[in-house]
Amino acid sequence: MKADTFNAIDRLFGSMQMILKIPVYQRNYDWTETNVRRLLEDIKTIVEDGNPHFIGAIVYMESQNSDIGMPEYLIIDGQQRLTSITLLLQALIDLSLDSDPQTAKMIESFLTNQYSPEEYKIKLKPIKSDNIQYQALLNHHLDKIDKNGHIYKNYEVAKKIFSSWINSGIKPREIFTALRNLQVVGISLKKGEDDPQIIFESINSTGVALTNSDLIRNFLLMSDHDQDRLFDEYWLPIENALRRNNDNSQLDLFFRQYVIMKSHSTVVERKVYSTFVKIFKENNLTHESALQELRKYVEIYSAFLYPEESSYSDSVKAYLSDLNQLNQTTCYPFLMHVFADFKNNVINDLTLNNVLKLVTVYLIRRAICNIPSNSLNGLFAYLYSRVFRISTNKNQYYQALNKYIFSQNNKNFVPDDNELRFSLEHDNYYQNLPLSRLLMLDIENGNTKEKLSTSNLTVEHIMPQTLSKSWRQYISDDEHDRYVHTLGNLSITGYNSEMSNKSFEEKKKILKQNSRIQVLNEDVIDKGKWTIQDIINRSKRLADILIKKYYIEPVVDPKIEFENLDKIYLSDPNSATNRKPVSFTLEGSSYYVKTFKDITIKLINILDQDSPERLTKLVGLNWKGTYEKPNPNNSLVICDKQDIDEKIKWHYAEVRDGIYVMVGGSATTIMHVLKVLIDAYNINQDDFCISVRAKK
């Protein structure tokens, strides 16, 4: 590797015949107008003071391609700056053609190989997806140019600014001289000795920072001898599926979701690339097999982003559109697994729809209750692996997922109907406009096939946000503040700007004209005035509709387990030693626990709910059966607080009203306590068992 400082244009675009090739593993040309303007400011400074200006590093390697009959150099790093410089040169050529043709001709000799075949005429060869636009610009084929692309936009910026300079008296030749004073550190690599991939990843230059998709593309293509084919066959379709309007953000988000899916764990942004490389190595992938898999999942992922462009059923598209509207991307790693199972015929269309409904309704219910979503990243990262750790659960695919989600009793719980109703009737929904639109469209559309679109509809307040004199006659400021943003006071309309703060009569007239909105407004347009009680009544009606629509029956099948488990019974207390409980089953119903202490507390609470009078009668309950060597001070199972020995008070927990139950001691001791309780409530011991993690 050799490094030296030189003038970029003279050394890299000198009069000699050459090709500067941007390899396919490089990113697209992504410099923005801001980047180009900054470069132009540097050039203006050179024009004014004549001093050279340093703009970063260029890393290049001479290619072994001898077929073209001239030197070919691969640009390993610095292609954004080089491409921008050539756009500036082309802008200067086009401005000089009439006023200074000699300068224009001289500049053109730097950009083109004048005596070469057409294929090698232009010295710089951007990656294929950019080269079409680049060649169209330099050859003046304006009909083939994407006017919204970075290449054309930056060319236009340069042309406009150079034109202003020329109009102020600066000559094109002076601008070109300034361009020739742009200096770089040129790092020349030698094939077989220097590793361009390591240098590419580690170099810090002044251009646009490398994204995860840049690094992954580099990793998969740079060192592969078949990189051109892999780029055309795999990478370009991947990029085209997710890259829209010169924006790579969805491509980068895909790679993060992909590594979360593959690793079954959350992955922070800065760890995406290293996690990808780790997955690649652990699975013994080749560049091509990795690209094949990526393309498969990109096809799935693009349907999440652009449902209407996919080939899935209308119902699947509708669920994906709802998730889009909610901006709930946390579920995508899990759904990538599910859609892959659908493509592999593990599940059918009905199961796919049921799973999508489950996930969508779960997320909507949480959004309605304004439950923070930060814990969902972890849930959806490991959901697939947790549920299907027992492979036979795929035989009951939806049921297993349903049971697992409804079993969440921590931050990921499913809000019940009472919580849902309270939020729907009282909360501020105007603060979450996407959710408001979704709720109201679901009310209006119901189960009809013809759906209203959100594209031209806005959320409107029936009682306005600012009360006019006519409204203040019967609504106080306190009432207004409390109810103005609630669901009962919101509707959707295409006439929002016209409605504004008009009187109720005027608003009602406009709502009637918007005849397609019927279900939402049926208890609005028949009113003489709009009161707080009307808002309350309407909130209840709309809540009834949504609670019914967003209802899912929980699956309680005790046969569905989520890890390899052993069952232990009260008849063998010693079987609990050194075991980790997961759940217990009482008369056919399962309850999740983390410790044996949890079992005792949860069991007595369940039994007390069924027979509240029984617990009081059992105060003073002692050991029964064959408990070995019981501590005489520790023989009470159910007792009052004053009966507990101070030395062992930590062995007891209050159940209710000063009544305590024994919860401490070894697992074997607790098994005896459980046996006493089961017997005391006249329950058959065969109807109670504990599931513990299987021994490795």
N, C-alpha and C positions, 0 to 999 in steps of 0.2 A: 504494500500500500504506500502510495506517495501522495503528499499533499503540498500544494503551493497556491499562492494568491495570484489571480490574473483577472483581466477584464473579460467578463462573461461573453460579450458579443464577439469580440475579436478572436478569442480562443475557440469558442464552441460554434460560432457561425461564420468563421473566417471564409475567405474566398475559395478555399479548397472544396472539392466535391466530397460529401459525407452524408451519413444518415445518423440522426439522433433519435433513437427508438425508446419510447416509453413502454416497458414490458407490461403484459396483460395483468400482472399481479398488482400493479399500481392502482391507486384510487382514481376516480373520475376527476376531471378538472373542476375544482370546487371553490376557487377563489371568488370572493364576492366583490361588489363595487367598493366596499370599504377597504379591502386589501389593495385593490388597484389604485385607488385614490392616494393611499399611503405611499405606494411606490412612485406615483406621479409627483407627490410632494418632494420626495427625495431627488427626483430628476430635476425639478424646478430649482432646488438648492444648488445642484451641480451647474445648471445653466447660469446661475447668478454668481457663484464663486469659483467655478472651474475645477474644484477639488473632487477626486474620486470618492465614491460612496460604497461602503460594504453592505451587501444585502443577504449574506448567509453562505451556506455551503451547498456545493453540488457534488454528488457522489456518482461516479460513472465507471463503467467497465467496458473494455473493448470486446466486441462480440467475435465469435469464431466463424460468423457467416461470411464466407468468401464468394458466395454466388452473385452478389450484387456488383462486384467489381470496384468497390470503393469501401473505405473504412465505415464500420457501423459501431456506434457506441450505445450501450444500454444505460439509461438514466435510472440509477438506483434510488436517489433521493434528490429533490429539488425540481421535480417536473412542474410544480405549480408556478414557480418563479420563471422557469424557462418558457413555459407556454404563455404566460402573461407578457413576457418581454417580446415574444414574436407577435402577439396581438397588438402591442404598442407599435412595433415596426410596421405592421400592415396598415394600421391607422395612419401612420405618418406617410407611408407610400401613397395612400389614396388621397391624402390632402395635398401632396406635392406633385401629382401627375400633371397638373396644368401650370402651376406657378413655378415649379422647380423640377422639371422632368429628369435632369441629370442626377439630382439627389435621390429621386424616386428609383431610378434605375440602379444606382449604387446600393441602396438599401435592399432592393430585391435580390441582388447577388448574394446577400447574406442569408436570405430566407430560402433560396431555391438553388438546386443544382441545374444550371441553365442548359447543360448539354447532355443531360441524362434522359432516359425513357420516362414517360409520363408517370409510371408507377413510383419512380424515385425522384421525381421533380422537386417535391417539397422536402426540405431537409428534416424537419421535425415530424415524427410519427407518433401522435398521441395514441392512447389505447383505443381499441376499435370503436367503442361506443362514443368516444369524442371525435375520432378521426373524420367521421362523415361530416360533422358540423365544421370542423376545422378546415378541411379541404374545400368545402362549399364556400366558406368565407374567403379563403385565399384565392380561389378561382372565380370569385364574384358570381356564384350561382345562388343568388339571394332567394330564389323560389324554394330551395332545399334547406334553408336555414330555420332553425327553431329560434324565433325572436325572444323567447323567454329563457333560453339557455344561458349559462354563464359565459360561454365563448362569445356569443353575439353581444350580450349586454356589456361585457367589459371592453370589447372592441369599440362600442358606441361611446362609452364613458371616455376612453382615451381619445377618440376622434373629436369629441366635443371639447375636451380640455385643451388638446393640442391646437384646435381651431382658435380658441380664445387667446392662446399664447401668440399664435401667428398674427392674429388681428391686432395684438398689442405691440407688434414689431419684432418678435423673435422669429428668426428664420428657421425653416425646416432643417437646414444643415446644422444649425446650432443645437437643435433638439437632438439630432442624431449623434452629434459629438458627445452630448451629455449622456446619452444612452450607452455610448461606448466606454464611458467612465464608471459604469456599474461594475463593482468588483465582487468576486466570490472567492471562497476557499475551495479549490478544486481537489477532490480526493479521488485519485485514480486507483482502482482495484485491479488486482491481477488474478485472472481465473485460475483456480486450482490452489491458490495460496490464501486468498482472503475470502471470508464468509460474508457475502453481501447481506444475508438475512440478519445476522447478528448486528451488523453495522446499521442496517435499515431500522431495526427496532430500537437501537440505543441512541441514535444521533439526535441531537436537539438543534433544530434549525428555526428560522424566524417565520415560517409559513404557517398554514393551518395545522393544528395538532392532529396526530394520528388517532383515528377512532378505533374501536374494537373491530369493526368490519374491515377497516384497512389492514389491521394487524393479522386478522384471520385469513383474509385473501392473500396477503403476502406469505403467510405460513404454508398455505395449501398449494400455492402456485409457483413461488419464486424458485425453489430448488427442483421442480419437476421438469424433466426433459420434454414432457408432452404438454407443457403449460398452455400453448395456444389452443389445442383441442379441448383441454379441460375448461379453459375460459369460455370458449364458444358453447360447449355442450352443457356445462353446469353453471358456472358462475354468472354468465350473462343472463340466463333465464331467472336465476335467483334474484339478481339485481333488478331486472325489469319488473319482476312480480311485486317488489316492495318499494322501489325508488320512484317517487312521484315529484314532479316539479323541482328537480334538482335537489331534492331533500333526502338525505340518507338516514334520517332519524328512525324511521320504521325498520330499516335494515339493522341498525344497531340495537334497537329494542328487541327485534327477533332473536338476535344472538344471545342476549341476556336471558330471554324466556327459554330459549333452547337449552342453555347450560343448566338452568334451574330444573327444567324437565328431566334432563339426563342425570343430574346429580341428586335429584330428589331432596334438594335443600336450597335455602335462599343463597343468593350470590350478589354481592355488592358490585357496583359498576366497575370499580378498579380491578376486580378479580375475574372479570368475564373472560379475558383473553387467556390468562394462565389456567383457568378452569377448563377452557376449551382444549388447550394443549394437553392437559392432564387426562381428560376424557379420551382424546385421540390416542394417547399412548396406552392407557389402561385397556382400551378395547382393541388394540392392535390394528387400527384402521390404516388404510392407505390413503393417499390424497384423493384418489378417485372414489373409494368407498365412502369416505367422509362427505365428499361433495354430493354423491348420490343420495345419502341420507338427508343432507341439508336441503336438497331440492325437494325431496318428498315432504319434509315438514314445512318448507316455505309454501308449498301448494296448499297445505292445510291452514297455515297462518294467514295467508293472503285472504282467505275466506272470512277470517275473523275481522279483518280490516275493511274489506270491500265485499260484504255479503251478497249484494245484488249482482256482482260479477261472477259469482260462483255457480256451480252446477247442482248445488244441494236443493232439497225440497223447499217449498215456500215457507213451511213452518220452521225449518231449521234456520233459514235466512232471517225470519222474524225474530227468533230468539237472539241470534247473533247481532242483529240491529239494535235490540234492546240493550244488550251488554255494551255495544258501542256507544249508545246514547248515555248510558250511565257512566261511561269511561272506566269500566271495571276490567282492567287488563290483568289484575292479579290472578284471575282464574285461567288465563291462557296456557300456562305450562301444564296444568291438569287437563284442560280440554284438548291439548295436542295429543296426549295419550289416548283420550277417548276417541277422537276422530281417526287416529291411526288404527285403533281397534275396529272402527267401523269400516275403514278401507280394507282391512285384513279379514273382514267377515266374522270377526269375533262377536260383534253385536249387529242387530238389524236397525232399520230406520226408526222403528217404534221405540226401541231402547234408547237410541241416540236422542230422540225427541224428549223422552222422559227424563233423561239425565240433564239435558239443556234446560228443561222446565224447572227441575229441582235446583240447579245452580242459579238460574235467573231469579226465581222466586225467593230463594235464600238471600241473594244479594239485595233484591228490592226490599224485602222485609227489613233487613238491617239498615238500608238507606232511609226508609220511612221513619225508623226509630232513631235515626241519626247516631248510630253506633260507629265509633271509629273503625276504620278499615285496616289500620296498620298491622293487626295480628293476622289478617287474611293472607299475607305473603307467605308466612310459614305454613298455614293450613293447606293452601293449594299446592305448595311445593312438595309436601310429603303425602297429600291425600291419596294419590293413586297407589303409592307403594305401601301405605298403611292398610288400605282396604283390601288390596289384592296380594298382600303378603301370603295369604292363604289362597292358593290358585283356584280352588274350587269355588271361591266367591264369584268368579266370573260366570258361573252357571246361574247366579242370581245377581247379575251385574247391577241393575238399578236398585234392587232391594238392599244390597250390601252398602252401596253409596248412601242411600237414604238413611239407613240405620246409623251409619257412622256420623253423618252430619247432624242428625237429631240427637245423637249421644253427647254432643259437645256441651259441656256445662261450665265452660270457662269463658274467656273473652270471645270465643267463636260460637256462642250459643245462638239458637234460632229463636227470635222473638215470638212470643205466643200471641194469640188473638187479642187479649186484653191490652197488651203493650201496643200492639198495632193500632187498635181502636183509639186509645188515648192520644197517640201521636197524630193520627189522621184528623182527629177532632180539635186538637189544640196547638199543634206546632206551626212554626213559620216555614212555609214551603216555597215562598218567593225567593228565599236565599239560595235555593237549589233549583234553578230553572230547568236543567235537563230532566231532573226527577219529576218536577211539576208537569212538564209536557208529557212525559211518559205515563204518569198516573192518569192524567186527564184524557189522553188518547186511548188508553186501555179502557177507561170508563165509556168513552164515546163509541169506540170500535166494537167493544164486546167480543162476540165470537163471529162477527160477520166477515165474509170473504173480502169485501171491498173496504179497504182500510184508508183512513184519512192520513195524509202526509204531513209531516212537521215542517216542511220546507217554507211554507208561506204563512204559518200560524205562529202567533205570539201569545204569551200569557197576559191576561188582562184582569185587572181588579174590577169587580162589580161596584162595591163601595170604593171610591177612588183613594189613592194614596194621600192626596191633599183634599181636605173637606172644604167644599164651597158653602156659601150661606144656606143654600137649600138643603144640603145634607146636615148641617149643624143644628137644624131645627129639631131633629129627633135622635141624633147620635152624639154622645159626649166624646171628648178627646181620649179619655181612658178607655172607653169601649172601642174606639177607632184603633188605638195602639194595640189593643189585645187581639182584635179579630181581623184586621185589614189584610194580613198576609196568610191567613189560614186557608185551608183547602176549600172551605165552604164559601169563601169570597172570591175564588179564582175561577176563571174560565179560559178558553182559548178562542182566538178570533184572528181574522185577517185584517181587522180594522182598528188595531191598537192606537195608532196615531190620531185617528179620527175620534176615538172615544174619550181619551184623556180624562179630564175632570168634569165631564158633562154631567147633567142631572140624570137621575135614574130613568126618567121617561125617555130622554134622548138616547141613553145607553141601550135601553130595552129595545128601542126601535132599530138600532144598528144590529143588535144580537138577533132580532127576528129576521133581518135581511140575510144574515149568515145562516141560511136555512139548513145547511148540512150538519151543524152542531145542534143536536136535538136532545140527546140523553142528558148532557151536562146542564142544559139550560131549561129543562122542562119545568122546573119549579122556580124559575126566574121571570120568564116572560109573561106569566099570568098574574104577577104581583102589581099592586097599585103603588107600593113603595118598598124599598129594600131595607129591612130592619136587622138589628143584631140577632133577634130570635130567628129570622129567616136564615141567617148565616149559620147559626147553630144547628137548625133543622137540616139544612142542606149538607153540612159537614157529616151529620149522622147518616144521611141517605147515601152519600158518596162513599163513606167508610164501609157501609154494608156491602156495597158493590165490590169494593177492592178487597175486603177481607175474604169474600167468597171467591174472587178471582185468584187471589194469591194464597189459596189454601192447598196444602199438600198433606196427605195422610201419612203420618210417621209409621215406618216399619218397625215392629217389635219382635221379630222372629228370633227366639233365643238360640236357634241353631246356627245363626250367622255369627262367627267369631272373626277377630281381626289379627290374631297371631296364634302360633301353636301353643295350645293350652292343655293342661291336665286338669281333671276335676278331682277334688278331694271332698270327703264326706265327714260328718261329725262322728261317725262310728270309729274313725281312725284319727284321733287328735294329733298324734305324732307326725302325720303326713304333712302338717303345716310348717314343720321346722325348715328354715332356710328357703322358704318359697315366697314368691312375690305375687300377691293377689291382684287380679285384674277386674273381676266382677263376682257377684254372687247371684244365684237364681233362687227365688222364693215363689213356690207354687206357680211356676211357668213364666214369671216376669224376671228380667235381668236388670241389675243395677251396677253401675260402674264405680269402682273404688280404687284407692291407691295403697292403702295399708289395712292390716287386720283391725286396727282401731276404728278406721272408717266403717268397717263392716258392722261392728257392734253398734255404733251410733246410728248409722242409717237403718239398720234392722229394727232397733227399738223405736225409732221415729215412725217407720212404716207400720209396725204392730200397734203403736199408740194411736195412730190415725184411725185404724180399723176398729179398735176397742179402747177408747179413751178412758173408760171407767176401770178397765182391768189394771192399769199401771198403779193406781193408788192402792189397790188391794194387794199388789205384789210387793209393796215396800216391806223390807225385812227378809226378802227371799235369800236363802242360803244355798250353798253347794248341794248338788245331788249327784248320785252316781258314784263313780270310782275315781274321783280326782285324787291323784297321788300326792300325799304329803301337803295338804293345803295349809297355808299360813292361817292360824286361827284368827288373826287380826285382819285377814284379807278374804274372809269367807262370804261376805255379803255381796250379792250380785246387784240387787236393787235396794236402795236405802235412802234415809234422810241425811242431810249434810252433817248433823251433829253426831251421827253414828260412825263417821269415817275417822279412822286413826290418823292423826296429823302427820305421822311418818310416811303414810302411803296415800296421801290425798291426791297425788298426781295420777294414781291408778283409776280415778273416777272422773266422770264428766256429767254435768247437769243435763238432764233431758228436758224437764219443765217443772215449774212451780216448786223448786227446791228438792226435786226427786233426782237422785244420781244413779248412774249405772256404771258397773266396773268395765273399764276399757283397757287397762294397762296390763303389763306382764308379758310373758313370752307368747309366741304364736300358739303354742300348745295350750297355754292357760286360756287364751282367748277362745280357742275352739271349745273348751269346756264351758266357758261363759255362754257362748252361743247355744250350746246344747241345752243348758239350763233355761235359757230364754225361749227356745223353740218348744221345749216340753211344757213350760209354764203357760204358753199360749195355745196349747193343745194342737200343735202342728206336727204332722207326720215328718219324721226326720228324712224320709226319702224325698220329700218335696223341697229340700234345701241342700244346696251344694255350692262350693266355691271354685271358681276358675282361677288357676295360677299359671304363671308362665312355665312352659315346658322346660325341663332340664336339657341343657345342650348335650 
